[in-house]
């Protein structure tokens, strides 16, 4: 079973240097082990940590990239054919989605659907059954945007991917504590992306490292 959920997107760029972003996959794990065990590399990736002995083992690497790759497109960065790092593209937050879809998706659906029940143009949202509940495993931003566009329901599909359910137990606990039970509860909690990174993504990463 794969640790990193890969994809089929390759990005090209650069002027004097050829930059290629290749889909990150399990064959790149030896590079990730090397980089994540190097305190000098971690100094930059962890925001200037003072821990000069910081080093992540294989299990932590698996937790990081196995978790992130289910919610983002992960890439290996190559410069002139030499691997130099990794990165990922995360799901856009709501302001960016609204900017991409004029009228908070409303115009797009008006142009691309023939009736309110025609959901062919909406990417289904993944969900899992968990302790007697149905949980969304991704697509929260799209669900909020769809509600703000006036949609009463959206299509879903059952997520068959292997997820770190230990992390999801804590995620659900946090949401229960904040009384977040559906996308509607997020409407008054829309924040800038940098705040999302600090308040949610950083918190999730710290949980992984504990």
TIGUFI-886743 format. One record per residue: x, y, z of N, C-alpha, C in turn; residue number from 1; residue in one letter. Coordinates in Angstrom, 3 decimals, m for minus. Each point is the difference from the previous one (the first is absolute). Layout:
BEGIN
> n.x	n.y	n.z	ca.x	ca.y	ca.z	c.x	c.y	c.z	pos	code
> X	Y	Z	X	Y	Z	X	Y	Z	NUM	A
...
***
This chain:
BEGIN
> n.x	n.y	n.z	ca.x	ca.y	ca.z	c.x	c.y	c.z	pos	code
> 0.837	m1.186	0.000	m0.837	1.186	0.000	0.883	1.253	0.000	1	X
> m0.349	0.949	m0.844	0.805	1.210	m0.125	m0.133	0.873	1.237	2	X
> 1.086	0.644	0.366	m0.004	0.953	1.113	m0.432	1.374	m0.496	3	X
> 0.568	0.420	m1.133	m0.312	1.302	m0.572	m1.061	m0.165	m1.088	4	X
> m1.082	0.754	0.121	m1.018	0.007	m1.048	0.500	0.896	m1.128	5	X
> 0.262	m0.599	m1.159	0.588	0.768	m1.095	m1.079	0.475	m0.966	6	X
> 0.400	0.610	m1.092	m0.912	0.544	m0.995	0.715	m0.031	m1.345	7	X
> m0.562	0.611	m1.034	0.608	m0.068	m1.332	0.292	1.380	m0.581	8	X
> 0.225	0.983	0.872	0.245	1.373	m0.454	1.498	0.310	0.062	9	X
> 0.565	0.457	m1.110	1.387	0.453	m0.044	0.014	1.450	m0.457	10	X
> 0.732	0.860	0.711	0.052	1.425	m0.308	1.405	0.381	m0.452	11	X
> 0.075	0.860	m1.015	1.289	0.404	m0.564	0.146	1.520	0.064	12	X
> 1.234	0.480	0.230	0.239	1.437	0.034	1.482	0.297	0.013	13	X
> 0.324	1.250	0.311	1.405	0.403	0.047	0.431	0.693	m1.262	14	X
> 1.030	0.844	0.117	0.578	0.697	m1.143	1.398	m0.544	m0.274	15	X
> 0.982	0.477	0.752	1.359	m0.503	m0.182	0.155	m1.400	0.589	16	X
> m0.877	m0.349	0.942	0.034	m1.320	0.624	m1.311	m0.702	m0.283	17	X
> 0.073	m1.253	m0.402	m1.209	m0.774	m0.239	m0.540	m0.513	1.333	18	X
> m1.181	0.452	0.360	m0.662	m0.424	1.227	m1.142	m0.940	m0.356	19	X
> m0.001	m1.166	0.602	m1.072	m0.967	m0.228	m0.546	m0.453	1.350	20	X
> m1.308	0.039	0.135	m0.672	m0.530	1.177	m0.656	m1.314	m0.393	21	X
> 0.551	m1.099	0.525	m0.496	m1.332	m0.333	m0.880	m0.533	1.128	22	X
> m0.970	m0.844	m0.328	m0.839	m0.572	1.053	0.840	m0.740	1.039	23	X
> m0.144	0.365	1.253	0.707	m0.674	1.078	m0.614	m1.384	0.204	24	X
> 0.856	m0.999	0.191	m0.494	m1.365	0.183	0.955	m0.763	0.918	25	X
> m0.330	m1.241	0.281	0.781	m0.780	0.957	1.450	m0.207	m0.440	26	X
> 0.256	0.031	m1.308	1.382	m0.188	m0.456	0.898	1.160	0.420	27	X
> m0.606	1.122	0.417	0.777	1.157	0.458	0.237	m0.021	1.509	28	X
> m0.500	m1.008	0.692	0.161	m0.060	1.454	1.462	0.047	0.459	29	X
> 0.940	m0.666	m0.681	1.400	0.116	0.446	0.491	1.442	0.055	30	X
> m0.424	0.827	m0.953	0.372	1.414	0.032	m0.654	0.707	1.190	31	X
> m1.269	m0.316	0.248	m0.704	0.629	1.112	0.606	m0.406	1.337	32	X
> 0.389	m1.280	0.117	0.677	m0.449	1.224	1.275	0.821	0.231	33	X
> 0.759	0.194	m1.080	1.272	0.719	0.097	m0.230	1.451	0.417	34	X
> m0.908	0.668	m0.682	m0.248	1.415	0.283	m0.587	0.197	1.394	35	X
> m0.916	m0.877	0.402	m0.673	0.158	1.284	0.881	m0.408	1.185	36	X
> 1.139	m0.594	m0.283	0.951	m0.348	1.061	1.126	1.016	0.100	37	X
> m0.036	1.023	m0.849	1.070	0.997	m0.057	m0.425	1.258	0.765	38	X
> 0.619	0.304	1.162	m0.385	1.178	0.784	0.104	1.306	m0.774	39	X
> 0.960	0.082	m0.911	0.150	1.239	m0.767	m1.189	0.211	m0.931	40	X
> m0.465	m1.077	m0.620	m1.196	0.095	m0.844	m1.212	0.357	0.858	41	X
> m0.135	m0.668	1.140	m1.158	0.224	0.857	m0.020	1.399	0.601	42	X
> 1.168	0.611	0.129	0.041	1.379	0.491	m0.867	0.894	m0.885	43	X
> 0.083	m0.220	m1.314	m0.742	0.847	m0.941	m1.442	m0.466	m0.152	44	X
> m0.216	m1.290	m0.021	m1.369	m0.486	m0.210	m0.874	0.183	1.236	45	X
> 0.615	0.038	1.188	m0.776	0.128	1.233	0.006	1.422	0.548	46	X
> 0.376	0.953	m0.818	m0.114	1.404	0.384	1.043	0.501	0.965	47	X
> 1.260	m0.470	m0.150	1.073	0.524	0.819	0.083	m0.599	1.384	48	X
> m0.251	m1.305	0.120	0.063	m0.657	1.301	1.404	0.092	0.599	49	X
> 0.070	0.124	1.314	1.288	0.060	0.693	0.513	m1.375	0.386	50	X
> m0.779	m1.033	m0.299	0.406	m1.367	0.341	0.981	m0.505	m1.056	51	X
> 1.293	0.083	0.297	1.018	m0.394	m0.980	0.102	m1.510	m0.159	52	X
> m0.669	m0.738	0.874	0.019	m1.464	m0.100	m1.306	m0.559	m0.555	53	X
> m0.848	0.890	m0.489	m1.295	m0.441	m0.503	0.180	m0.959	m1.167	54	X
> m0.719	m1.103	0.035	0.077	m0.999	m1.065	m1.276	m0.825	0.038	55	X
> m0.602	m0.237	m1.163	m1.223	m0.774	m0.078	0.304	m1.393	m0.547	56	X
> m0.514	m1.017	0.669	0.190	m1.375	m0.445	m0.995	m0.389	m1.069	57	X
> 0.121	m1.248	m0.455	m0.832	m0.489	m1.104	m1.487	0.058	0.338	58	X
> m0.363	m0.370	1.229	m1.420	m0.005	0.365	m0.597	1.400	m0.076	59	X
> 0.760	1.001	0.463	m0.486	1.374	m0.060	m0.115	0.471	m1.442	60	X
> 0.977	m0.367	m0.832	m0.063	0.339	m1.429	m1.246	m0.602	m0.627	61	X
> m0.295	m1.247	0.343	m1.195	m0.651	m0.543	m1.261	0.734	0.450	62	X
> m0.042	0.394	1.282	m1.168	0.709	0.512	m0.191	1.344	m0.696	63	X
> 1.112	0.725	m0.188	m0.090	1.325	m0.617	m0.504	m0.101	m1.437	64	X
> 0.726	m0.756	m0.812	m0.315	m0.008	m1.427	m1.190	m0.902	m0.324	65	X
> m0.208	m1.027	0.822	m1.198	m0.811	m0.192	m1.251	0.797	0.293	66	X
> 0.068	0.879	1.021	m1.150	0.829	0.334	m0.202	1.150	m0.965	67	X
> 1.067	0.738	m0.274	m0.110	1.173	m0.869	m0.451	m0.387	m1.405	68	X
> 0.503	m1.130	m0.516	m0.291	m0.376	m1.389	m1.467	m0.348	m0.222	69	X
> m0.775	m0.198	1.069	m1.428	m0.242	m0.160	m0.797	1.292	m0.076	70	X
> 0.653	1.127	0.258	m0.687	1.283	m0.032	0.706	1.029	m0.874	71	X
> 1.002	m0.434	m0.747	0.766	0.927	m0.839	0.704	m0.783	m1.099	72	X
> 0.436	0.713	m1.026	0.825	m0.594	m1.050	1.460	0.179	0.409	73	X
> 0.691	m1.088	0.279	1.387	0.062	0.444	0.951	m0.196	m1.179	74	X
> 1.087	0.776	m0.026	0.934	m0.034	m1.124	1.443	m0.154	0.487	75	X
> 0.818	m0.633	m0.854	1.452	0.050	0.126	0.486	1.113	m0.917	76	X
> 0.849	0.894	0.533	0.517	1.110	m0.799	1.353	m0.382	m0.584	77	X
> 0.155	0.136	m1.314	1.270	m0.254	m0.667	0.479	1.270	m0.681	78	X
> 1.286	0.300	0.133	0.635	1.116	m0.701	1.079	m0.573	m0.906	79	X
> m0.184	0.159	m1.303	0.912	m0.594	m0.981	0.192	m1.497	0.262	80	X
> m1.082	m0.670	0.336	0.027	m1.448	0.184	0.461	m0.477	1.360	81	X
> 0.353	0.938	0.899	0.505	m0.366	1.330	m1.097	0.243	1.040	82	X
> m0.378	m1.003	0.795	m1.000	0.219	1.048	0.532	0.967	1.052	83	X
> m0.764	1.056	0.280	0.463	1.000	0.959	m0.999	0.221	1.148	84	X
> m1.155	m0.595	m0.069	m0.959	0.216	1.071	m1.367	m0.538	m0.354	85	X
> m0.955	0.294	0.878	m1.379	m0.420	m0.249	m0.922	1.158	0.345	86	X
> m1.234	m0.095	m0.477	m0.991	1.010	0.317	m1.373	m0.607	m0.218	87	X
> m1.011	0.722	0.414	m1.346	m0.472	m0.315	m0.920	1.176	m0.233	88	X
> m1.022	m0.253	m0.803	m1.042	0.976	m0.291	m1.248	m0.437	0.746	89	X
> m0.447	0.846	0.922	m1.148	m0.350	0.811	m1.296	0.468	m0.635	90	X
> m1.087	m0.527	0.514	m1.306	0.460	m0.437	m0.119	1.494	0.308	91	X
> m0.622	0.742	m0.917	m0.137	1.441	0.198	m1.003	0.298	1.099	92	X
> 0.226	1.089	0.703	m0.988	0.397	0.993	m1.126	0.773	m0.673	93	X
> m1.017	0.327	0.762	m1.226	0.510	m0.588	0.162	1.290	m0.794	94	X
> 0.740	1.005	0.482	0.120	1.218	m0.801	0.566	m0.258	m1.394	95	X
> 0.977	m0.918	m0.095	0.584	m0.303	m1.301	m0.997	m0.739	m0.879	96	X
> m0.802	m0.882	0.610	m1.030	m0.708	m0.763	m1.032	0.991	m0.522	97	X
> m0.398	0.941	0.872	m0.996	0.981	m0.429	0.544	0.893	m1.102	98	X
> 1.294	0.304	0.045	0.603	0.822	m1.048	0.041	m0.744	m1.323	99	X
> 0.209	m1.307	0.072	0.065	m0.802	m1.217	m1.390	m0.223	m0.587	100	X
> m1.006	m0.127	0.883	m1.355	m0.264	m0.440	m0.864	1.217	0.310	101	X
> m0.218	0.882	m0.998	m0.755	1.238	0.236	m1.364	m0.283	0.619	102	X
> m0.435	0.927	0.849	m1.303	m0.170	0.619	m0.030	m1.151	0.976	103	X
> 1.151	m0.338	0.590	0.093	m1.111	0.948	m0.581	m1.263	m0.602	104	X
> 0.450	m0.326	m1.200	m0.362	m1.204	m0.741	m1.331	0.130	m0.715	105	X
> m0.804	0.960	0.400	m1.343	0.073	m0.568	m0.010	0.121	m1.509	106	X
> 0.811	0.913	m0.557	0.024	0.193	m1.448	0.469	m1.256	m0.707	107	X
> 1.005	m0.644	0.567	0.521	m1.201	m0.642	m1.061	m1.082	m0.075	108	X
> m0.744	m0.193	1.102	m1.029	m1.033	m0.015	m1.143	0.391	m0.919	109	X
> m0.306	1.305	m0.066	m1.076	0.446	m0.885	0.348	m0.270	m1.452	110	X
> 1.278	0.155	m0.338	0.431	m0.203	m1.376	0.149	m1.479	m0.340	111	X
> 0.375	m0.837	1.000	0.409	m1.364	m0.306	m1.012	m1.055	0.422	112	X
> m1.071	0.396	0.672	m1.007	m0.972	0.397	m1.331	0.385	m0.600	113	X
> m0.855	m1.001	m0.195	m1.310	0.237	m0.610	m1.098	0.078	1.043	114	X
> 0.282	m0.481	1.230	m0.988	0.066	1.063	0.732	m0.019	1.329	115	X
> m0.667	0.394	1.088	0.648	m0.015	1.314	0.466	m1.388	0.415	116	X
> m0.574	m1.038	m0.585	0.367	m1.369	0.368	1.098	m0.578	m0.877	117	X
> 0.469	0.772	m0.981	1.045	m0.467	m0.902	1.358	0.286	0.623	118	X
> 0.635	m1.025	0.567	1.259	0.175	0.709	1.191	m0.537	m0.789	119	X
> m0.174	m0.218	m1.300	1.083	m0.593	m0.791	1.254	0.858	0.013	120	X
> m0.146	1.312	0.170	1.149	0.904	m0.050	0.648	0.198	1.365	121	X
> m0.519	m0.673	1.026	0.548	0.164	1.352	0.794	m1.247	0.370	122	X
> 1.276	0.188	0.348	0.825	m1.137	0.403	m0.539	m0.577	1.301	123	X
> m0.342	m1.290	0.028	m0.549	m0.600	1.221	0.963	0.135	1.174	124	X
> m0.544	0.083	1.186	0.772	0.159	1.221	0.202	m1.364	0.658	125	X
> 1.246	m0.354	0.353	0.254	m1.305	0.609	m0.495	m0.056	1.443	126	X
> m0.506	m1.164	0.395	m0.510	m0.167	1.360	0.293	m1.412	0.488	127	X
> 0.067	m0.143	1.314	0.196	m1.294	0.645	m0.983	m0.145	1.157	128	X
> m0.380	m1.251	0.282	m0.758	m0.276	1.219	0.986	m0.174	1.153	129	X
> m0.308	0.652	1.121	0.921	m0.030	1.133	m0.793	0.061	1.295	130	X
> 0.061	m1.087	0.776	m0.693	m0.060	1.287	m1.468	0.416	m0.109	131	X
> m0.663	m0.535	m1.021	m1.419	0.275	m0.170	m0.328	1.329	m0.634	132	X
> 1.019	0.727	m0.445	m0.207	1.295	m0.625	0.564	m0.024	m1.409	133	X
> m0.468	0.917	m0.841	0.542	0.172	m1.349	0.831	1.266	m0.003	134	X
> 1.310	m0.155	m0.291	0.929	1.128	0.040	0.519	0.324	m1.390	135	X
> 0.115	1.278	m0.295	0.692	0.426	m1.210	1.496	m0.123	0.239	136	X
> 0.729	m0.602	m0.941	1.450	m0.092	0.134	0.715	1.065	m0.814	137	X
> m0.719	0.739	m0.792	0.574	1.093	m0.802	m1.171	0.805	m0.553	138	X
> 0.306	1.104	m0.678	m1.037	0.760	m0.696	m0.819	0.932	0.875	139	X
> 0.483	0.315	1.217	m0.768	0.865	0.889	m0.202	1.395	m0.595	140	X
> 1.033	0.517	m0.667	m0.103	1.332	m0.600	m1.063	0.024	m1.084	141	X
> 0.003	m1.030	m0.847	m1.004	m0.058	m1.078	m1.404	m0.148	0.564	142	X
> m0.132	m0.737	1.099	m1.318	m0.172	0.608	m0.524	1.330	0.532	143	X
> 0.872	0.781	0.638	m0.401	1.316	0.496	m0.368	0.912	m1.163	144	X
> 0.842	0.013	m1.027	m0.262	0.850	m1.165	m1.308	m0.392	m0.669	145	X
> m0.270	m1.301	m0.090	m1.244	m0.466	m0.615	m1.207	0.478	0.806	146	X
> 0.096	m0.065	1.315	m1.103	0.471	0.840	m0.230	1.492	m0.200	147	X
> 1.095	0.782	m0.037	m0.132	1.435	m0.196	m0.557	0.331	m1.386	148	X
> 0.147	m0.936	m0.939	m0.545	0.197	m1.343	m1.466	m0.390	m0.075	149	X
> m0.543	m0.504	1.116	m1.414	m0.326	0.022	m0.327	m1.460	m0.231	150	X
> 1.016	m0.852	m0.037	m0.242	m1.426	m0.221	m0.355	m0.678	1.320	151	X
> m1.035	m0.813	m0.027	m0.440	m0.689	1.200	0.659	m1.342	0.212	152	X
> 0.604	m0.551	m1.059	0.673	m1.293	0.105	1.078	m0.103	m1.063	153	X
> 0.981	m0.847	0.254	1.087	m0.235	m0.946	0.254	m1.503	m0.067	154	X
> 0.574	m0.483	m1.085	0.294	m1.437	m0.096	1.213	m0.379	0.842	155	X
> m0.005	m1.227	0.508	1.149	m0.533	0.725	0.339	m1.369	m0.564	156	X
> 1.163	m0.519	0.392	0.343	m1.391	m0.289	0.723	m0.554	1.211	157	X
> m0.027	m1.327	0.153	0.651	m0.623	1.140	1.494	m0.077	m0.239	158	X
> 0.751	0.613	0.885	1.456	0.057	m0.093	0.576	m1.349	0.420	159	X
> 0.657	m0.689	m0.940	0.579	m1.314	0.271	1.483	0.081	0.338	160	X
> 0.569	1.205	m0.012	1.430	0.137	0.293	0.286	m0.328	1.463	161	X
> 1.195	m0.550	0.233	0.439	m0.248	1.365	0.450	1.320	0.617	162	X
> m0.610	0.371	1.120	0.326	1.252	0.670	0.549	m0.281	1.393	163	X
> 0.695	0.974	0.538	0.497	m0.093	1.364	m1.171	0.297	0.942	164	X
> m0.729	m1.052	0.391	m1.204	0.205	0.782	0.306	0.501	1.410	165	X
> 1.229	m0.221	0.473	0.366	0.568	1.300	m0.071	1.518	m0.057	166	X
> 0.471	0.553	m1.115	m0.069	1.453	m0.157	m1.446	0.455	m0.129	167	X
> m0.820	m0.780	m0.708	m1.388	0.392	m0.194	m0.776	m0.027	1.314	168	X
> 0.350	m0.922	0.898	m0.641	m0.024	1.318	0.217	1.340	0.697	169	X
> 1.235	0.514	m0.057	0.300	1.281	0.637	m0.669	1.150	m0.747	170	X
> m0.013	m0.061	m1.341	m0.669	1.043	m0.781	m1.469	0.103	0.380	171	X
> m0.654	m1.159	0.105	m1.420	m0.028	0.352	m0.201	0.534	1.416	172	X
> 0.903	m0.356	0.898	m0.087	0.497	1.382	0.090	1.523	0.028	173	X
> 0.951	0.557	m0.758	0.136	1.454	m0.045	m1.272	0.654	m0.529	174	X
> m0.556	m0.588	m1.068	m1.224	0.562	m0.593	m1.170	m0.086	0.979	175	X
> m0.123	m1.127	0.696	m1.075	m0.138	0.988	0.134	1.048	1.095	176	X
> 1.237	0.238	0.442	0.224	0.988	1.059	m0.407	1.400	m0.452	177	X
> 0.168	0.288	m1.300	m0.359	1.317	m0.529	m1.418	0.025	m0.573	178	X
> m0.735	m1.127	0.160	m1.371	m0.138	m0.490	m0.088	0.212	m1.510	179	X
> 0.970	m0.560	m0.694	m0.020	0.009	m1.462	m0.482	m1.373	m0.459	180	X
> m1.223	m0.061	m0.468	m0.614	m1.266	m0.376	m0.344	m0.101	m1.473	181	X
> 0.115	1.104	m0.728	m0.300	m0.005	m1.430	0.681	1.195	m0.644	182	X
> 0.060	0.038	m1.338	0.605	1.154	m0.682	m0.668	1.324	0.373	183	X
> m1.287	m0.030	0.372	m0.682	1.230	0.365	0.644	0.656	1.219	184	X
> 0.597	m0.817	0.870	0.631	0.534	1.201	1.324	0.705	m0.300	185	X
> 0.485	m0.133	m1.246	1.255	0.637	m0.383	m0.209	1.366	m0.639	186	X
> m1.240	0.346	m0.307	m0.265	1.220	m0.760	0.475	1.249	0.736	187	X
> m0.141	0.009	1.322	0.433	1.161	0.777	1.439	m0.138	0.474	188	X
> 0.718	m1.004	m0.530	1.378	m0.231	0.435	0.971	0.085	m1.177	189	X
> m0.346	0.739	m1.018	0.857	0.148	m1.170	1.140	0.959	0.339	190	X
> 1.233	m0.447	m0.211	1.181	0.773	0.385	0.982	0.062	m1.167	191	X
> 0.963	0.920	0.030	1.042	0.049	m1.029	0.815	m1.292	m0.011	192	X
> 0.583	m0.304	m1.155	0.727	m1.261	m0.136	1.175	m0.093	0.967	193	X
> 0.700	1.108	0.227	1.152	m0.056	0.901	m0.444	m0.350	1.419	194	X
> m1.193	0.469	0.397	m0.518	m0.345	1.324	m0.411	m1.470	0.042	195	X
> m0.547	m0.489	m1.103	m0.345	m1.426	m0.083	1.243	m0.854	0.188	196	X
> 1.100	0.400	m0.638	1.250	m0.749	0.129	0.454	m0.042	1.453	197	X
> m0.136	1.136	0.694	0.463	0.077	1.383	m0.947	m0.700	0.959	198	X
> m1.299	0.183	m0.176	m0.972	m0.475	0.976	m0.414	m1.456	m0.202	199	X
> 0.072	m0.474	m1.244	m0.447	m1.383	m0.241	1.124	m0.893	m0.479	200	X
> 0.644	0.375	m1.104	1.035	m0.876	m0.551	1.138	m0.198	1.001	201	X
> 0.462	1.070	0.626	1.089	m0.115	0.971	m0.430	m0.875	1.176	202	X
> m1.220	0.168	0.438	m0.518	m0.813	1.109	m0.028	m1.475	m0.373	203	X
> m0.402	m0.291	m1.221	m0.039	m1.391	m0.456	1.404	m0.590	m0.080	204	X
> 0.962	0.785	m0.485	1.360	m0.480	m0.108	0.604	m0.266	1.382	205	X
> m0.296	0.887	0.940	0.511	m0.194	1.350	m0.580	m1.263	0.620	206	X
> m1.255	m0.310	m0.331	m0.603	m1.229	0.495	0.729	m1.226	m0.557	207	X
> 0.363	0.059	m1.284	0.705	m1.109	m0.639	1.343	m0.261	0.687	208	X
> 0.679	1.078	0.409	1.331	m0.131	0.573	m0.028	m0.444	1.462	209	X
> m1.154	0.083	0.651	m0.062	m0.378	1.411	0.169	m1.508	0.195	210	X
***
